[in-house]
């Protein structure tokens, strides 16, 4: 998706945004004091990602979620340093400021509250299962890559991920639709 987005395909970036928006929003919400700030910083993160692609700063296409969380981390640090949320990327792209309504704020806060349940469920997994799920789902690594990293067969990694996800679904539910 990012290769197509780098080439200017807006639909590819939209798909990339839809795929990673909740991951970035959860990451930021856990680290900032308000849902408003989390929504603003999420928008800033994706605006910075677009600019980075347009400027050719992302020479190698990294794992999407990890790359975005890295950008988000810098946006959070910058916002604390400046004492306000950065508007530069949004201004440069001529994006209007989105004001979340009460339902949006409640949904963002629920994401953060749900993280505690996810963390509890993840901690109940065995170390190999937890590692496999994080590598596959969060870091978006291929099964072959995970197998190589963990010195396992690809079939064993697939089985670990499948069993772990089944346990997580049972513990915390099926997740967003």
C-alpha positions, 0 to 999 in steps of 0.5 A: 500500500505504501509503495502505491501511496508513495507513487501518489495513489490517494486510495492506497493511502486511504486504505493504509489509513483505515488499516492503521488508524485505530492502532495509532489512536490507541498508541497515542491515547495511552500516552496523552492526557485527553481524547482531543489531543489523541485525535489531533495527534493522530491526524498530525501523525498521518499528515506527517506520513503523507508528507514524508512519502511525498518528500521521499523521506521514507526510502525503504518502506517500513512496517506500517504500524511500527513506522506510524507509531514512530512518527506518533512518538515524535509528534507526542514529544514535539507537542510536549516540547511546544506546549501545544499541538503542532499545526504545521503539517495540517496547514501545509496539506490544507486539512481542516481541524477536526473537532471530535464530538462527545461520541468520538471522545467516548469512543477514543476513551473506550479504546484506551480503557480496552487496552487494559483488557488486551494487556491482561489477555496478552500477559496470559499467553505463553511467551512464544504465543505472545511474541508470535502475535505481536510480530504478526499482528502488530508489527505485520511481519510475514510468517516466514520472517517470524519463523526465521527470527524465532528459529521455528517452522512457518507451520509452527508460527502459524499454529501459535498465532492461530491459537493465541488469537483464538484465546484472545478472542475468547478473552476480550471478544472479536474486536472492531468490525 
